[in-house]
Every structure is written in C-alpha cells, then in structure tokens.
Amino acid sequence: MCYFSDDQNCVHYTEFIIRESHRSTSREMAQQIYEEMSQQEPDANSKGASVKDIDKHIRKHMLHPAVKVPAILRDLDSVRETLQDTLVTKDAESGAKVIESNNVVLYLKVVRELNQMYKLGDITKLSFGSHTALPKHE
C-alpha cells in the first residue's frame, strides 16, 4: 500500500481505516480496500497491495490512535480470554478445583489495562498530527 501513498485514493483509504477501525479488524479492512483497489488498478497485487500487504500496512504503519487503540483493545481482550480459561484447574489427585493465583494476578493486570484503555475516552479527540481529519460520525 505504501507504493500508492501518493495516490489520491490513499487519503480516501486512510480516512476509511481511521473511521472503521473500531468496527473491523485490520484484515477485514484490508480485504475491502484490496477489492476496491483491484477494480481501479488490476495489477495492484503485484505492486505491494495484496490483502496481506495492506493488512501489514494497517498494523505496522497506521499510528493514529483511532487505529491503534482498537487493535490494542482486541489484543488485550484476547489475552484476557486466554487467561480466563486458566484461572481454575483440577487437582490431579483429588479432582478438586484449584484457583491458580498467579494466573488470577495476571488476569487482573490485563483487566486493569483494558480499563485504562477505556478511560482514554473518545479516541477521536486524542491529539495526533495527521494530514487527514477524522470524519464526523453521521
């Protein structure tokens, strides 16, 4: 996608990514962008605009808070879900349920971090230097 950075449509794609990041994963957005780019530029795939390339661009190069914060929230929530499944185990000998205190501590830390992320408030209002203004919700 960086190949197309001077393209007028790149601003359109950037605005789309910023606007939709809270609703869609980077992969889902990459697929939509790829489909549109392919219609406009039939050999977009060979110019570094495959779905994989666009997804990588979104994940690695898009630093806008409206893009990064939802991605971090998804990652933290995935960790939280994984940890939640490890909080209680069964003792091999007695079969009794055992609370895994180390995992509980980690789980609570992740939950705390998730809460901190939510306390950021409206991410569209965070200060971030960008040549594109975040479109207002309609």
N, C-alpha and C positions, 0 to 999 in steps of 0.2 A: 504494500500500500504506500510505502514511502516513495516509490517511483512516481506515484500520482500526486505527490504533495503539492505541486504547483498547479494542478488541475483545479478548475473552478468547482468541480463536483466534490473535491476533497473537503471544502468548507461545509457543504451540504452533509457529507458523511460524518464529519466531526460533530456537527450540531445534532445529528441523529443519534450518535453514540452517547453524547452528553445527556440528551433528553431521555433516552431509553434504558440507560444502564441500570436503573433501579428496578426495571421490569424484566429485563432479559439478560442472559449470560453473554459473555463476550463471543462465545461460539455461535449462539443464535443470531446475534447482530452481524457477525462476520458472514454467516450464510446469507442473510438478507442483502448485505452490501455486495457480496460476490455476485448474487443473482442480478442485481441492478447493473453492476459494473460490466458483467459479461454481455449484457444486452447492448451496452454502449461501446464496449471495447472487446471484440471477440477473442483476442489473444491476451486478455488481462491475466490469465493464469500463468502464462509464460513470462510475464513481466513482474512477477512477485506479488500477484494479487489473488492467490488461491485462498480458499476458505481458511486454511491453516496459516497462511501468511498474514491475512487480515486479523485473525484471532490473536496471533502473536503480537501484531502491531498494537491492538487494543490493550492487551495485557501488559506489554512492556513499555510502550511509548506514550500512552494516554495517561497523563499525570493529573488531569483535572479531578478535583475532589468528587464531583458528581459521577465519575467513572471509578475511581479507586475505592471510595468508601463502600459502595455496594459490593464490590469484589471482596474487600476485606471482611465485610459482614457475612458474606456467603462462606468464606473460608473459615472464619471463626465458628460459625454455626455448624459447619461440617465437623470441626474438631469437637465441638460440644456434643454433637450426636454420637460420635465415636466414643468419647469418654463416658457418656451416659450409659452406654452398654457395658461398661466395665466397673461400674460402681458397686455392684453386688455380685459376688461369686458364691459357689457352693464349696464347702469344705469337702475335700476328697474322702476323708474317713467317715465323718458323721453325716454328711449331706446337708448340714445346717447352712443357712445363708450367712455370708460373711461380708461386712462392709469393708471395701478396700479404701482405707483412709487416705492413702497417697493419691489415689485417683479422685477422691472427693475433693481434696485440696486443689488439684489441677482443674477439675471441673469448675469449681467455684471461681478460680482465677480467670478462666475463659468466660464464664458468665459475667464476671465483673468487667472484663474488657469489652464484651458485647454491649453492656450497659453504658460504658464510657463512650462507645461509638455512637450510640443513640443520643447521648447527651450533646453531641455536636450540634444538634438542631437541624435546621434546614440547610442542607449542604449546598443548595443553590445560592445561599447568601455568604458562603465562605469566600474570603478574599483569595483570588487566584488570577494571575496575569494570563490573559488569553485574548487572542485577536477576535474570537467569536463570543458574542454574548449568549448566555444561556437563554433559550427561548422560554417565554412565559407559558405556563400551563393554560390550556384553553378550556 
